[in-house]
Amino acid sequence: MNTRQPAAVLFDMDGTLVDSEKVWDIALRELAVRAGGTLSDAGRKAMIGTSMAVSMQIMRDDLGQPDRPEPPDVAWLVARVLELFAEGLVWRPGACELLHAVRMAGLPTALVTSTGRALVDVALKTIGAENFDVVVCGDDVRMPKPDPEPYRTAATLLRVPIEDCVAIEDSPTGVASALASGAAVLAVPAELELPPTDGVHLRTSLVGVDPAYLANLLVSRELLRPER
C-alpha cells in the first residue's frame, strides 16, 4: 500500500501544543481559594480536557458547594487565565516543529480545543493563528469533548473526510472525542497517563514526529482493518 498524506491534521491545544494546563492549574486553585476551599488533586485531574461547564461542576462538587453560582466564577477564571495566557505560553516538546512541518507540507490544519474562543484568541498570539485553517473552540459546539462533535465539525469546515484525518491529543477526554469521530489518533500524554487503547498510537512526545509519520498512521490503520 502506498503512503498517503492525511486529508488534514487536527490539533488539540492545552497539553498537546502548549503547556497551558499548568496555567489552568494556577487559576483554578486560586479560584478555589477565593471560594473558601482547596481544590483537591483528584478534582483538578478530573477537569483536564473537559469543557468549562464540566470543570465548574467538578469544582463545586469538590468544594462541597453544589449551589455556588457559576457565572461569576467563570468570569473571574476567564479573566485570570487571560492574564496568564498573555504572559506567553510554552510549547510542548516537538509541537512547534511538527506544526511548522505540517504547514510546510501543505496539509490543512485545525485547532480543536475545549477552551473558549476568548482565551483561544489570546493563545493564538503564541501559537500563531496563521498556522490553522480552522479553529473549533469549546463554545463553538453543542456537545464538547468527549463527544466527537468538535472533531467532526473541524473536518466538515475543512471539507475533508474525518476518516482521512489525523487527530493529536493528550488527555483521555480528548482521545475519546477524536477516536469516536473516526479520525486516526496520535496521543501524547501530558498531565494524565493514557492507557493503551485500540486505534490510538501512543508516544511520549512529539519530538521526531513529521508528516510522513502521520501518513503512516493512516496506512497502519488501513492494514489492520478486516477485509470486507
N, CA, C and O of each residue as an XYZ file, in Angstrom:
912
protein
N       0.843     -1.190      0.000
C       0.000      0.000      0.000
C       0.879      1.241      0.000
O       1.837      1.316      0.770
N       0.577      2.202     -0.837
C       1.358      3.417     -0.895
C       0.980      4.358      0.259
O      -0.182      4.454      0.654
N       1.984      5.036      0.775
C       1.727      6.017      1.816
C       0.920      7.167      1.240
O       1.227      7.662      0.155
N      -0.105      7.591      1.954
C      -0.898      8.725      1.507
C      -0.920      9.774      2.612
O      -0.919      9.447      3.798
N      -0.938     11.021      2.209
C      -0.930     12.101      3.179
C      -2.298     12.212      3.859
O      -3.319     11.908      3.241
N      -2.329     12.643      5.116
C      -3.621     12.903      5.753
C      -4.378     14.007      5.011
O      -3.777     14.932      4.463
N      -5.685     13.893      5.005
C      -6.504     14.963      4.418
C      -6.374     16.233      5.249
O      -6.500     17.339      4.721
N      -6.120     16.077      6.555
C      -5.906     17.212      7.451
C      -5.314     16.702      8.759
O      -5.444     15.526      9.099
N      -4.670     17.598      9.477
C      -4.151     17.282     10.804
C      -4.880     18.164     11.801
O      -4.902     19.387     11.664
N      -5.478     17.534     12.806
C      -6.336     18.209     13.770
C      -5.651     18.210     15.134
O      -5.459     17.153     15.736
N      -5.285     19.386     15.617
C      -4.509     19.520     16.849
C      -5.366     19.966     18.029
O      -6.103     20.947     17.929
N      -5.273     19.257     19.130
C      -5.743     19.785     20.403
C      -4.771     20.886     20.832
O      -3.668     20.980     20.292
N      -5.170     21.719     21.797
C      -4.294     22.810     22.218
C      -3.667     22.571     23.591
O      -2.467     22.318     23.693
N      -4.482     22.653     24.646
C      -3.959     22.571     26.013
C      -3.325     21.212     26.284
O      -3.996     20.183     26.210
N      -2.040     21.211     26.597
C      -1.337     19.972     26.907
C      -0.807     19.249     25.697
O       0.026     18.352     25.830
N      -1.280     19.623     24.495
C      -0.814     18.975     23.264
C       0.161     19.875     22.532
O       1.296     19.479     22.264
N      -0.272     21.079     22.208
C       0.617     22.040     21.554
C       1.377     22.894     22.565
O       2.570     23.152     22.403
N       0.685     23.323     23.593
C       1.314     24.205     24.590
C       1.091     23.658     25.987
O       0.129     22.932     26.240
N       1.991     24.013     26.888
C       1.967     23.513     28.256
C       1.056     24.391     29.112
O       1.458     24.882     30.166
N      -0.167     24.577     28.645
C      -1.074     25.522     29.296
C      -1.851     24.916     30.457
O      -2.493     25.650     31.208
N      -1.811     23.591     30.626
C      -2.511     23.009     31.764
C      -1.952     23.552     33.078
O      -2.685     23.676     34.060
N      -0.661     23.875     33.102
C      -0.072     24.451     34.317
C      -0.655     25.831     34.588
O      -0.812     26.223     35.744
N      -0.976     26.566     33.533
C      -1.624     27.869     33.689
C      -3.024     27.687     34.279
O      -3.408     28.386     35.217
N      -3.770     26.753     33.725
C      -5.107     26.463     34.243
C      -5.026     26.018     35.700
O      -5.890     26.363     36.507
N      -3.998     25.259     36.033
C      -3.842     24.773     37.397
C      -3.721     25.945     38.371
O      -4.351     25.941     39.429
N      -2.922     26.936     38.023
C      -2.749     28.119     38.871
C      -4.095     28.820     39.081
O      -4.491     29.103     40.212
N      -4.787     29.092     37.976
C      -6.037     29.853     38.053
C      -7.133     29.091     38.786
O      -7.863     29.680     39.584
N      -7.259     27.797     38.530
C      -8.314     27.010     39.168
C      -8.089     26.890     40.674
O      -9.035     26.958     41.458
N      -6.836     26.712     41.068
C      -6.545     26.617     42.504
C      -6.756     27.973     43.189
O      -7.194     28.021     44.339
N      -6.453     29.055     42.504
C      -6.729     30.379     43.055
C      -8.234     30.604     43.213
O      -8.685     31.173     44.207
N      -8.997     30.155     42.228
C     -10.448     30.291     42.298
C     -11.007     29.517     43.483
O     -11.901     30.000     44.178
N     -10.483     28.318     43.714
C     -10.949     27.516     44.844
C     -10.685     28.229     46.165
O     -11.520     28.195     47.070
N      -9.541     28.866     46.276
C      -9.219     29.627     47.487
C     -10.188     30.799     47.654
O     -10.655     31.076     48.759
N     -10.486     31.486     46.541
C     -11.454     32.586     46.588
C     -12.817     32.102     47.061
O     -13.569     32.843     47.695
N     -13.124     30.844     46.744
C     -14.407     30.263     47.140
C     -14.380     29.756     48.583
O     -15.388     29.275     49.102
N     -13.210     29.872     49.222
C     -13.108     29.461     50.611
C     -12.729     28.010     50.809
O     -12.941     27.454     51.887
N     -12.161     27.380     49.763
C     -11.790     25.973     49.875
C     -10.451     25.692     49.234
O      -9.678     26.602     48.934
N     -10.192     24.413     49.030
C      -8.961     23.960     48.383
C      -9.318     22.907     47.356
O      -9.994     21.928     47.672
N      -8.872     23.102     46.140
C      -9.149     22.134     45.081
C      -8.268     20.907     45.273
O      -7.046     21.019     45.373
N      -8.892     19.741     45.324
C      -8.123     18.513     45.510
C      -7.386     18.138     44.231
O      -7.772     18.553     43.138
N      -6.330     17.357     44.374
C      -5.594     16.898     43.193
C      -6.486     16.036     42.306
O      -6.407     16.109     41.079
N      -7.337     15.220     42.931
C      -8.242     14.372     42.141
C      -9.239     15.223     41.362
O      -9.538     14.940     40.202
N      -9.749     16.267     42.011
C     -10.683     17.156     41.316
C     -10.023     17.866     40.156
O     -10.610     17.990     39.080
N      -8.807     18.333     40.368
C      -8.074     19.029     39.300
C      -7.823     18.096     38.123
O      -8.018     18.483     36.971
N      -7.393     16.879     38.403
C      -7.125     15.926     37.323
C      -8.394     15.603     36.540
O      -8.345     15.411     35.325
N      -9.522     15.543     37.228
C     -10.786     15.225     36.551
C     -11.199     16.313     35.580
O     -11.980     16.057     34.663
N     -10.687     17.534     35.764
C     -11.040     18.649     34.892
C     -10.285     18.651     33.575
O     -10.746     19.255     32.606
N      -9.151     18.000     33.516
C      -8.270     18.106     32.357
C      -8.973     17.611     31.091
O      -9.467     16.485     31.035
N      -9.004     18.470     30.090
C      -9.609     18.118     28.808
C     -11.101     18.332     28.736
O     -11.707     18.083     27.694
N     -11.726     18.797     29.840
C     -13.180     18.951     29.849
C     -13.589     20.373     29.469
O     -12.754     21.274     29.379
N     -14.881     20.553     29.248
C     -15.421     21.876     28.941
C     -15.480     22.719     30.211
O     -15.336     22.199     31.317
N     -15.691     24.014     30.046
C     -15.800     24.917     31.189
C     -16.942     24.505     32.105
O     -16.786     24.494     33.326
N     -18.086     24.166     31.527
C     -19.244     23.799     32.343
C     -18.953     22.569     33.194
O     -19.303     22.523     34.373
N     -18.314     21.579     32.592
C     -17.984     20.360     33.340
C     -16.948     20.654     34.421
O     -17.060     20.155     35.540
N     -15.952     21.454     34.093
C     -14.923     21.799     35.076
C     -15.522     22.527     36.276
O     -15.148     22.260     37.418
N     -16.443     23.439     36.019
C     -17.061     24.172     37.115
C     -17.932     23.264     37.982
O     -18.000     23.435     39.200
N     -18.595     22.302     37.349
C     -19.390     21.333     38.118
C     -18.483     20.488     39.002
O     -18.806     20.217     40.159
N     -17.339     20.072     38.446
C     -16.378     19.298     39.236
C     -15.882     20.116     40.425
O     -15.763     19.595     41.534
N     -15.592     21.396     40.195
C     -15.114     22.245     41.291
C     -16.172     22.383     42.379
O     -15.853     22.260     43.562
N     -17.416     22.636     42.006
C     -18.472     22.772     43.016
C     -18.612     21.500     43.839
O     -18.747     21.550     45.062
N     -18.579     20.361     43.158
C     -18.671     19.076     43.860
C     -17.465     18.869     44.768
O     -17.594     18.394     45.897
N     -16.298     19.229     44.262
C     -15.062     19.014     45.018
C     -15.025     19.890     46.269
O     -14.520     19.473     47.311
N     -15.561     21.103     46.159
C     -15.572     22.023     47.294
C     -16.774     21.825     48.210
O     -16.860     22.436     49.275
N     -17.700     20.968     47.790
C     -18.905     20.765     48.584
C     -19.814     21.975     48.576
O     -20.473     22.278     49.571
N     -19.847     22.679     47.425
C     -20.671     23.877     47.274
C     -21.571     23.725     46.037
O     -21.414     24.466     45.067
N     -22.502     22.782     46.066
C     -23.298     22.487     44.865
C     -24.148     23.653     44.375
O     -24.493     23.709     43.195
N     -24.493     24.590     45.270
C     -25.364     25.703     44.886
C     -24.586     26.979     44.565
O     -25.186     28.040     44.396
N     -23.271     26.889     44.482
C     -22.463     28.074     44.193
C     -22.777     28.572     42.772
O     -22.762     27.775     41.834
N     -23.060     29.872     42.595
C     -23.374     30.394     41.254
C     -22.188     30.229     40.306
O     -21.045     30.491     40.681
N     -22.463     29.801     39.093
C     -21.393     29.535     38.136
C     -20.910     30.781     37.378
O     -19.699     30.957     37.241
N     -21.790     31.641     36.886
C     -21.326     32.757     36.036
C     -20.228     33.624     36.656
O     -19.266     33.944     35.958
N     -20.321     34.023     37.939
C     -19.233     34.845     38.483
C     -17.892     34.106     38.516
O     -16.843     34.705     38.276
N     -17.930     32.815     38.811
C     -16.689     32.038     38.834
C     -16.084     31.927     37.438
O     -14.869     32.039     37.267
N     -16.934     31.708     36.448
C     -16.438     31.603     35.073
C     -15.826     32.931     34.633
O     -14.765     32.954     34.008
N     -16.490     34.026     34.957
C     -15.983     35.345     34.568
C     -14.622     35.612     35.211
O     -13.705     36.107     34.554
N     -14.496     35.283     36.498
C     -13.222     35.507     37.182
C     -12.143     34.603     36.597
O     -11.020     35.049     36.359
N     -12.478     33.335     36.366
C     -11.496     32.372     35.859
C     -11.006     32.773     34.477
O      -9.802     32.743     34.221
N     -11.906     33.144     33.589
C     -11.516     33.549     32.238
C     -10.602     34.765     32.290
O      -9.594     34.820     31.586
N     -10.955     35.741     33.125
C     -10.127     36.941     33.235
C      -8.724     36.599     33.746
O      -7.732     37.148     33.266
N      -8.647     35.694     34.717
C      -7.347     35.326     35.281
C      -6.518     34.541     34.264
O      -5.319     34.785     34.121
N      -7.139     33.619     33.572
C      -6.397     32.838     32.577
C      -5.958     33.731     31.422
O      -4.879     33.533     30.864
N      -6.777     34.704     31.063
C      -6.377     35.666     30.033
C      -5.092     36.375     30.440
O      -4.193     36.555     29.618
N      -5.002     36.776     31.698
C      -3.785     37.422     32.191
C      -2.581     36.497     32.047
O      -1.514     36.911     31.595
N      -2.768     35.251     32.434
C      -1.658     34.296     32.407
C      -1.282     33.911     30.973
O      -0.101     33.772     30.655
N      -2.287     33.741     30.111
C      -2.010     33.430     28.708
C      -1.241     34.573     28.048
O      -0.350     34.345     27.230
N      -1.597     35.797     28.412
C      -0.970     36.967     27.788
C       0.521     37.049     28.100
O       1.275     37.708     27.383
N       0.940     36.385     29.163
C       2.359     36.373     29.520
C       3.162     35.442     28.612
O       4.392     35.428     28.657
N       2.452     34.662     27.785
C       3.114     33.744     26.857
C       2.959     32.306     27.286
O       2.910     32.002     28.478
N       2.881     31.428     26.316
C       2.717     30.006     26.569
C       3.948     29.243     26.088
O       4.607     29.642     25.128
N       4.241     28.151     26.763
C       5.406     27.338     26.432
C       4.971     26.169     25.553
O       4.022     25.456     25.878
N       5.674     25.980     24.438
C       5.377     24.867     23.539
C       5.698     23.540     24.206
O       6.659     23.441     24.970
N       4.901     22.526     23.922
C       5.231     21.158     24.317
C       6.367     20.656     23.416
O       6.475     21.101     22.273
N       7.215     19.742     23.904
C       8.353     19.263     23.117
C       7.932     18.715     21.750
O       7.081     17.830     21.658
N       8.538     19.251     20.702
C       8.291     18.784     19.342
C       7.058     19.351     18.690
O       6.863     19.170     17.488
N       6.202     20.045     19.455
C       4.925     20.508     18.907
C       5.101     21.609     17.877
O       4.489     21.565     16.810
N       5.924     22.585     18.183
C       6.137     23.695     17.253
C       6.741     23.192     15.945
O       6.327     23.602     14.860
N       7.720     22.306     16.058
C       8.388     21.765     14.866
C       7.418     20.965     14.004
O       7.446     21.064     12.777
N       6.558     20.171     14.647
C       5.593     19.377     13.887
C       4.580     20.285     13.190
O       4.273     20.092     12.014
N       4.071     21.261     13.911
C       3.086     22.163     13.314
C       3.656     22.873     12.090
O       2.988     22.982     11.062
N       4.878     23.348     12.203
C       5.503     24.024     11.070
C       5.772     23.064      9.917
O       5.630     23.442      8.754
N       6.160     21.821     10.228
C       6.418     20.833      9.177
C       5.130     20.478      8.434
O       5.132     20.311      7.214
N       4.032     20.366      9.183
C       2.735     20.070      8.570
C       2.315     21.211      7.639
O       1.805     20.971      6.545
N       2.530     22.441      8.077
C       2.184     23.585      7.238
C       3.065     23.656      5.992
O       2.590     23.964      4.899
N       4.345     23.367      6.172
C       5.269     23.380      5.032
C       4.908     22.312      4.009
O       5.145     22.474      2.812
N       4.328     21.214      4.501
C       3.910     20.126      3.610
C       2.602     20.439      2.894
O       2.166     19.677      2.032
N       1.977     21.557      3.247
C       0.744     21.962      2.589
C      -0.497     21.246      3.074
O      -1.523     21.251      2.394
N      -0.416     20.622      4.259
C      -1.572     19.893      4.782
C      -2.520     20.847      5.504
O      -2.063     21.703      6.261
N      -3.826     20.718      5.287
C      -4.791     21.527      6.030
C      -4.687     21.219      7.531
O      -4.393     20.089      7.920
N      -4.929     22.226      8.358
C      -4.827     22.042      9.802
C      -6.035     22.671     10.497
O      -6.652     23.616     10.003
N      -6.345     22.104     11.667
C      -7.391     22.677     12.513
C      -6.926     22.628     13.955
O      -6.223     21.705     14.368
N      -7.324     23.627     14.708
C      -7.150     23.619     16.153
C      -8.498     23.232     16.738
O      -9.503     23.890     16.472
N      -8.525     22.165     17.536
C      -9.785     21.648     18.087
C      -9.626     21.579     19.603
O      -8.976     20.671     20.121
N     -10.211     22.526     20.306
C      -9.963     22.673     21.734
C     -11.244     22.851     22.530
O     -12.246     23.348     22.014
N     -11.202     22.439     23.795
C     -12.339     22.657     24.692
C     -12.330     24.050     25.294
O     -13.303     24.459     25.928
N     -11.246     24.780     25.102
C     -11.122     26.132     25.634
C     -12.001     27.096     24.849
O     -12.196     26.922     23.646
N     -12.535     28.120     25.530
C     -13.417     29.093     24.900
C     -12.687     30.020     23.947
O     -11.469     30.178     24.020
N     -13.450     30.629     23.051
C     -12.889     31.456     21.983
C     -12.066     32.633     22.504
O     -11.013     32.941     21.946
N     -12.530     33.293     23.562
C     -11.823     34.467     24.071
C     -10.405     34.114     24.515
O      -9.466     34.871     24.268
N     -10.255     32.966     25.168
C      -8.940     32.531     25.618
C      -8.096     32.020     24.457
O      -6.888     32.253     24.413
N      -8.729     31.329     23.525
C      -8.002     30.800     22.373
C      -7.412     31.936     21.544
O      -6.294     31.826     21.042
N      -8.155     33.015     21.402
C      -7.647     34.156     20.625
C      -6.350     34.692     21.230
O      -5.461     35.128     20.498
N      -6.235     34.665     22.545
C      -5.001     35.109     23.195
C      -3.901     34.074     22.992
O      -2.759     34.431     22.703
N      -4.235     32.793     23.141
C      -3.246     31.732     22.951
C      -2.681     31.734     21.537
O      -1.513     31.409     21.325
N      -3.517     32.103     20.572
C      -3.081     32.118     19.174
C      -1.991     33.151     18.910
O      -1.298     33.080     17.895
N      -1.838     34.110     19.820
C      -0.744     35.066     19.673
C       0.600     34.367     19.877
O       1.626     34.821     19.370
N       0.586     33.250     20.628
C       1.791     32.448     20.818
C       1.923     31.388     19.744
O       2.991     31.237     19.151
N       0.850     30.650     19.483
C       0.963     29.508     18.576
C       0.702     29.873     17.119
O       0.974     29.077     16.220
N       0.167     31.089     16.879
C       0.048     31.574     15.511
C      -1.271     31.231     14.840
O      -1.490     30.088     14.441
N      -2.146     32.213     14.717
C      -3.423     31.988     14.040
C      -3.213     31.553     12.595
O      -4.040     30.837     12.030
N      -2.100     31.990     11.996
C      -1.816     31.646     10.605
C      -1.494     30.172     10.418
O      -1.434     29.689      9.287
N      -1.286     29.454     11.512
C      -0.946     28.031     11.420
C      -2.170     27.129     11.282
O      -2.033     25.914     11.140
N      -3.376     27.725     11.323
C      -4.586     26.916     11.306
C      -5.579     27.436     10.276
O      -5.849     28.634     10.200
N      -6.112     26.520      9.493
C      -7.146     26.876      8.529
C      -8.499     27.019      9.208
O      -9.355     27.780      8.759
N      -8.682     26.274     10.301
C      -9.951     26.253     11.032
C      -9.642     26.198     12.523
O      -8.694     25.531     12.938
N     -10.433     26.892     13.322
C     -10.322     26.822     14.781
C     -11.703     26.497     15.348
O     -12.657     27.246     15.141
N     -11.801     25.382     16.060
C     -13.045     24.974     16.711
C     -12.827     25.031     18.216
O     -12.011     24.292     18.767
N     -13.572     25.924     18.876
C     -13.421     26.124     20.319
C     -14.551     25.440     21.085
O     -15.531     24.978     20.501
N     -14.388     25.389     22.405
C     -15.381     24.717     23.229
C     -16.756     25.338     23.154
O     -17.762     24.640     23.280
N     -16.813     26.662     22.947
C     -18.112     27.319     22.860
C     -18.651     27.402     21.437
O     -19.635     28.095     21.180
N     -18.005     26.695     20.514
C     -18.484     26.655     19.135
C     -19.372     25.443     18.863
O     -20.015     25.368     17.816
N     -19.413     24.496     19.797
C     -20.135     23.243     19.564
C     -21.205     23.040     20.626
O     -21.142     23.599     21.721
N     -22.173     22.238     20.273
C     -23.250     21.925     21.229
C     -22.796     20.867     22.221
O     -23.104     20.946     23.410
N     -22.061     19.872     21.724
C     -21.579     18.777     22.560
C     -20.043     18.787     22.556
O     -19.437     18.416     21.551
N     -19.406     19.200     23.652
C     -17.940     19.261     23.697
C     -17.318     17.884     23.873
O     -18.025     16.892     24.047
N     -15.993     17.830     23.826
C     -15.280     16.586     24.121
C     -15.737     16.072     25.488
O     -15.900     16.876     26.406
N     -15.949     14.765     25.657
C     -15.519     13.633     24.824
C     -16.433     13.281     23.658
O     -16.184     12.289     22.973
N     -17.479     14.055     23.410
C     -18.308     13.826     22.239
C     -17.471     14.061     20.974
O     -16.572     14.903     20.986
N     -17.746     13.345     19.900
C     -16.978     13.531     18.662
C     -17.298     14.796     17.891
O     -16.623     15.105     16.909
N     -18.328     15.547     18.320
C     -18.751     16.717     17.549
C     -17.620     17.704     17.232
O     -17.556     18.176     16.097
N     -16.720     18.045     18.178
C     -15.679     19.021     17.841
C     -14.807     18.594     16.662
O     -14.522     19.399     15.776
N     -14.385     17.336     16.650
C     -13.521     16.877     15.557
C     -14.297     16.730     14.255
O     -13.775     17.039     13.184
N     -15.518     16.268     14.336
C     -16.325     16.167     13.114
C     -16.638     17.550     12.549
O     -16.704     17.727     11.333
N     -16.830     18.524     13.432
C     -17.071     19.892     12.984
C     -15.860     20.431     12.236
O     -15.999     21.072     11.194
N     -14.674     20.171     12.771
C     -13.449     20.640     12.118
C     -13.313     20.043     10.722
O     -12.987     20.754      9.771
N     -13.560     18.744     10.593
C     -13.448     18.092      9.291
C     -14.483     18.649      8.313
O     -14.192     18.840      7.132
N     -15.683     18.904      8.810
C     -16.735     19.478      7.960
C     -16.332     20.858      7.457
O     -16.510     21.171      6.279
N     -15.792     21.677      8.345
C     -15.371     23.016      7.951
C     -14.217     22.983      6.952
O     -14.112     23.849      6.084
N     -13.355     21.979      7.083
C     -12.234     21.827      6.150
C     -12.648     21.129      4.857
O     -11.893     21.099      3.885
N     -13.862     20.568      4.862
C     -14.399     19.834      3.707
C     -13.538     18.624      3.356
O     -13.200     18.384      2.196
N     -13.195     17.871      4.403
C     -12.421     16.638      4.220
C     -13.096     15.524      5.014
O     -13.778     15.805      5.999
N     -12.921     14.258      4.605
C     -13.485     13.140      5.369
C     -12.732     12.977      6.688
O     -11.502     12.932      6.699
N     -13.460     12.888      7.786
C     -12.806     12.741      9.090
C     -11.965     11.466      9.145
O     -10.952     11.421      9.842
N     -12.382     10.431      8.412
C     -11.650      9.163      8.418
C     -10.254      9.290      7.805
O      -9.394      8.438      8.032
N     -10.034     10.343      7.037
C      -8.723     10.564      6.412
C      -7.879     11.584      7.169
O      -6.838     12.026      6.682
N      -8.340     11.956      8.368
C      -7.619     12.940      9.175
C      -6.851     12.257     10.306
O      -7.178     11.144     10.716
N      -5.827     12.949     10.797
C      -5.111     12.523     11.997
C      -5.363     13.559     13.078
O      -5.151     14.752     12.862
N      -5.816     13.104     14.244
C      -6.040     13.986     15.385
C      -4.945     13.731     16.419
O      -4.550     12.589     16.652
N      -4.464     14.807     17.033
C      -3.382     14.706     18.013
C      -3.883     15.231     19.344
O      -4.327     16.375     19.439
N      -3.812     14.398     20.373
C      -4.413     14.690     21.669
C      -3.478     14.331     22.821
O      -2.440     13.696     22.631
N      -3.880     14.760     24.034
C      -3.064     14.430     25.211
C      -3.870     13.872     26.370
O      -3.289     13.249     27.258
N      -5.195     14.068     26.404
C      -5.991     13.686     27.564
C      -6.983     12.573     27.231
O      -7.340     12.390     26.068
N      -7.427     11.830     28.242
C      -8.435     10.790     27.986
C      -9.701     11.345     27.359
O     -10.286     10.708     26.484
N     -10.134     12.528     27.793
C     -11.339     13.136     27.231
C     -11.152     13.459     25.760
O     -12.025     13.175     24.939
N     -10.014     14.053     25.427
C      -9.744     14.397     24.039
C      -9.559     13.183     23.155
O     -10.035     13.158     22.019
N      -8.869     12.173     23.671
C      -8.664     10.939     22.905
C     -10.001     10.285     22.599
O     -10.229      9.816     21.484
N     -10.891     10.254     23.596
C     -12.211      9.657     23.381
C     -12.972     10.388     22.282
O     -13.625      9.757     21.452
N     -12.890     11.708     22.274
C     -13.560     12.514     21.253
C     -12.995     12.224     19.870
O     -13.743     11.985     18.922
N     -11.673     12.245     19.761
C     -11.029     12.035     18.465
C     -11.290     10.628     17.936
O     -11.566     10.443     16.751
N     -11.202      9.643     18.820
C     -11.400      8.256     18.397
C     -12.835      8.034     17.929
O     -13.071      7.376     16.916
N     -13.789      8.585     18.672
C     -15.198      8.419     18.302
C     -15.537      9.132     17.000
O     -16.488      8.757     16.314
N     -14.764     10.158     16.660
C     -15.044     10.908     15.429
C     -14.707     10.106     14.178
O     -15.246     10.364     13.102
N     -13.811      9.132     14.324
C     -13.383      8.350     13.174
C     -12.009      8.692     12.663
O     -11.524      8.060     11.725
N     -11.362      9.687     13.263
C     -10.012     10.067     12.854
C      -8.989      9.058     13.356
O      -9.236      8.338     14.323
N      -7.840      9.012     12.692
C      -6.701      8.294     13.251
C      -6.168      9.143     14.399
O      -6.126     10.368     14.287
N      -5.759      8.515     15.502
C      -5.436      9.264     16.710
C      -4.001      9.016     17.150
O      -3.571      7.875     17.317
N      -3.276     10.106     17.331
C      -1.945     10.084     17.937
C      -2.074     10.746     19.296
O      -2.535     11.883     19.388
N      -1.671     10.046     20.358
C      -1.827     10.570     21.709
C      -0.472     10.691     22.391
O       0.338      9.764     22.381
N      -0.250     11.853     22.981
C       0.990     12.120     23.721
C       0.582     12.633     25.098
O       0.263     13.814     25.240
N       0.586     11.775     26.114
C       0.112     12.194     27.434
C       0.945     13.323     28.022
O       2.163     13.374     27.850
N       0.259     14.229     28.723
C       0.939     15.345     29.381
C       0.757     15.223     30.890
O       1.659     14.771     31.594
N      -0.420     15.630     31.386
C      -0.669     15.616     32.826
C      -1.245     14.293     33.318
O      -1.100     13.951     34.491
N      -1.895     13.549     32.431
C      -2.555     12.315     32.810
C      -2.000     11.135     32.023
O      -1.664     11.264     30.846
N      -1.908      9.992     32.679
C      -1.469      8.780     31.997
C      -2.563      8.295     31.052
O      -3.750      8.360     31.375
N      -2.155      7.812     29.892
C      -3.096      7.270     28.917
C      -2.858      5.779     28.768
O      -1.746      5.370     28.438
N      -3.866      4.959     29.001
C      -3.696      3.521     28.846
C      -3.679      3.137     27.380
O      -4.246      3.851     26.554
N      -3.037      2.017     27.032
C      -3.093      1.541     25.647
C      -4.548      1.331     25.223
O      -5.340      0.728     25.948
N      -4.881      1.836     24.045
C      -6.251      1.761     23.536
C      -6.223      1.395     22.070
O      -5.436      1.947     21.301
N      -7.080      0.463     21.678
C      -7.149      0.084     20.271
C      -7.441      1.308     19.412
O      -8.349      2.084     19.709
N      -6.668      1.472     18.351
C      -6.880      2.583     17.436
C      -6.161      3.853     17.821
O      -6.249      4.851     17.105
N      -5.439      3.842     18.955
C      -4.719      5.032     19.415
C      -3.227      4.739     19.443
O      -2.790      3.767     20.059
N      -2.449      5.579     18.777
C      -0.992      5.432     18.754
C      -0.404      6.314     19.854
O      -0.590      7.531     19.844
N       0.304      5.700     20.798
C       0.864      6.422     21.934
C       2.336      6.731     21.714
O       3.100      5.890     21.239
N       2.724      7.963     22.069
C       4.122      8.364     22.087
C       4.379      9.177     23.347
O       3.459      9.741     23.937
N       5.644      9.226     23.750
C       5.988     10.008     24.938
C       6.125     11.492     24.620
O       6.012     12.320     25.525
N       6.363     11.848     23.374
C       6.436     13.249     22.967
C       6.236     13.344     21.458
O       6.185     12.330     20.761
N       6.125     14.569     20.968
C       6.002     14.807     19.529
C       7.355     15.005     18.864
O       7.424     15.247     17.659
N       8.415     14.906     19.625
C       9.758     15.036     19.055
C       9.980     13.913     18.042
O       9.791     12.737     18.354
N      10.376     14.284     16.844
C      10.627     13.294     15.798
C       9.426     12.959     14.943
O       9.564     12.262     13.938
N       8.233     13.444     15.320
C       7.038     13.212     14.507
C       7.033     14.206     13.349
O       7.278     15.396     13.544
N       6.754     13.711     12.144
C       6.703     14.558     10.957
C       5.529     14.124     10.082
O       4.852     13.153     10.419
N       5.267     14.812      8.972
C       4.132     14.434      8.125
C       4.177     12.984      7.642
O       3.133     12.347      7.507
N       5.372     12.460      7.382
C       5.477     11.068      6.940
C       5.009     10.116      8.037
O       4.350      9.114      7.757
N       5.345     10.427      9.266
C       4.903      9.596     10.399
C       3.377      9.611     10.490
O       2.749      8.570     10.686
N       2.796     10.785     10.348
C       1.337     10.887     10.409
C       0.682     10.118      9.273
O      -0.351      9.477      9.464
N       1.277     10.180      8.103
C       0.735      9.426      6.958
C       0.763      7.934      7.239
O      -0.162      7.212      6.869
N       1.824      7.468      7.893
C       1.930      6.043      8.197
C       0.876      5.577      9.189
O       0.498      4.406      9.189
N       0.397      6.487     10.038
C      -0.675      6.112     10.960
C      -1.929      5.710     10.193
O      -2.614      4.756     10.564
N      -2.225      6.439      9.128
C      -3.394      6.103      8.310
C      -3.197      4.781      7.602
O      -4.120      3.972      7.518
N      -1.999      4.559      7.094
C      -1.706      3.304      6.400
C      -1.809      2.135      7.364
O      -2.383      1.098      7.029
N      -1.253      2.297      8.566
C      -1.304      1.223      9.560
C      -2.736      0.872      9.918
O      -3.074     -0.299     10.088
N      -3.578      1.893     10.032
C      -4.975      1.643     10.367
C      -5.672      0.879      9.253
O      -6.474     -0.016      9.521
N      -5.375      1.224      8.003
C      -5.981      0.524      6.881
C      -5.565     -0.946      6.850
O      -6.372     -1.824      6.543
N      -4.313     -1.199      7.169
C      -3.808     -2.579      7.153
C      -4.438     -3.432      8.243
O      -4.579     -4.645      8.088
N      -4.820     -2.788      9.356
C      -5.403     -3.523     10.484
C      -6.887     -3.771     10.314
O      -7.461     -4.591     11.030
N      -7.516     -3.081      9.381
C      -8.955     -3.270      9.187
C      -9.218     -4.616      8.535
O      -8.503     -5.012      7.614
N     -10.252     -5.330      9.012
C     -10.582     -6.625      8.389
C     -11.058     -6.438      6.962
O     -11.685     -5.431      6.633
N     -10.757     -7.410      6.122
C     -11.219     -7.344      4.741
C     -12.727     -7.513      4.693
O     -13.319     -8.266      5.466
N     -13.326     -6.790      3.760
C     -14.777     -6.886      3.610
C     -15.152     -7.860      2.517
O     -16.337     -8.065      2.253
